[in-house]
Amino acid sequence: MSAVNLYEKLATFSEHWSPRVVSSVNGHDVMVVKARGAFNWRSRTDTDALILVLKGRMTIKLPDRDVELSAGEMFVVPKGVQHCPIAHGEVELVIMEPAGTPNTGDPKTAASKPHI
């Protein structure tokens, strides 16, 4: 096992909303993601998702409120809660969720999650 430099990993790709797996913890994927603009509304019926902002600013829209996040802040989206992430400019994130969880909430429309 060796240290993982998240910023070096983020520098290896430019696609937005296309997660890359950098490690795993107890059956969970630890991923880096570049985001820009709005993603889609979705929910995960059986798992929470941790979102940590490394760079930039984003809003997590929830049915009853908005959660504002800046670099160094994180939010856990509870399982079953509809949400829509919106990146203000380019945002760099760490996301952690169980391995194999589709990023759109639907396996048919989910992005692949290559390991880097």
Residue, then its C-alpha position, 0 to 999 in steps of 0.5 A: m500500500s502506498a499514499v494516493n495523491l488525489y490531485e495527481k489522480l485528478a490531473t490524469f483526466s478531464e471528463h466531468w461527472s465521470p468518477r475514477v476509483v482511486s482506492s477501496v475501503n471495506g467494500h466501498d469505492v473511493m473516487v475522484v470526480k471532476a464536476r461542472g454544471a448540474f448533474n441529474w436528480r437521483s437517489r440511492t435506495d440502499t446506501d448513503a454517499l459521502i461527498l467531499v469538495l477538494k476544490g471549488r464550490m457546489t450546491i447539493k439540491l435536496p427536496d426541502r433545502d439546498v446544501e452549499l459546499s466549498a473546498g474542505e467541506m463534506f456532506v453525506v447524502p442519506k440513502g433514499v434522499q433525492h438530490c441533484p449536485i450542481a457544480h459552480g465552475e469546475v469542482e474537484l470531489v472525492i466520493m465514497e459509496p459501496a463498490g458498484t453503485p451506479n453514479t446516476g442511480d440507474p445501472k443503464t445510464a451510469a458512467s463506468k468507474p475505471h480504476i486509476 
